[in-house]
């Protein structure tokens, strides 16, 4: 079979690049073994503010502008509700934090994102005597539902193969890409942390950070906003909540741990005081990079091979823009921004 593109991987980065191809009437096939769990187990939170330091995230306004319409398009394509718009309420722990919030609200880059009014706590199940600060343009994308539905969508159009890619069977030559019975002009690797096994791109400094989440059932909590303190608590349907997340730099498995569960429960009990039951625990490896910028671009030697990776903890927000940047680089010869171009690590390859 002949295609314009092979995409390896089926997480969020894969979906966003596939959507660029679909938009431009390019043919493609997605090959994945579903081994990488970061997108599936992610909270799906999108938030333009770093709430520990009260600073804007990288290119926050531009990424919001590109991301939110893309999820609307995917909702229409798949016939699903994916974007659950919710404010984030940052819990204040002191008067000093309240004052720091007021100072942040005056910064031009944050004016549109932060509400300058202190919101008093009226929920007896929440421990927040100093109240909250509200963040605008926030919410949760149901990434697990999106990924499962998009795989099914591709399967129906015979654009999805579930198997482990054997890198030794990839031939990148002057005619394009040959992989077993599949031929294509280009191949794009969107494998998340799985790239550490990829001989083409394993030289890149993608470290990977393990994160774990709990799902709890708390019928009397009754949150109408996402709570953010040392953890976040995200409302879902039927009095269920996502609680997370942990950061572990040594363990590179997708196995949930008792240590992470204990850490999350201790932090949760400092934030709420009501009955709850732990329903589920899940883990995944975030594709994080040493300089906290995505890995996008063309292999320095194999010119038909590309990567879209390293979306880190802000994947929901940045994935659409990064996919467009890669597509425009390949098809329109538009230069990639230097801060995301993998050429910044070319010395590591040589």
Secondary structure by P-SEA (a helix, b strand, c coil): ccccbbbccccaaaaaaaaaaaaacccbbbbbccccccccccccccccccccccccccaaaaaaaacaaaaaaaaaaacccccbbbbbbbbbccaaaaaaaaaaaaccccccccccbbbbbcccccccccbbbbbccbbbbaaaaaaaaaaaaaaaaccccccccccccccccccccccccccccbbbbcccccccccccccccccbbbbbbbbbbbbccccccccccccbbbbbccccbbbbbbbbbcccccccccaaaaaaaaaaaaaccbbbbbbcccbbbbcccccccccccccccccccbbbbccccccccccaaaaaaaaaaaacccccccccccccccccccc
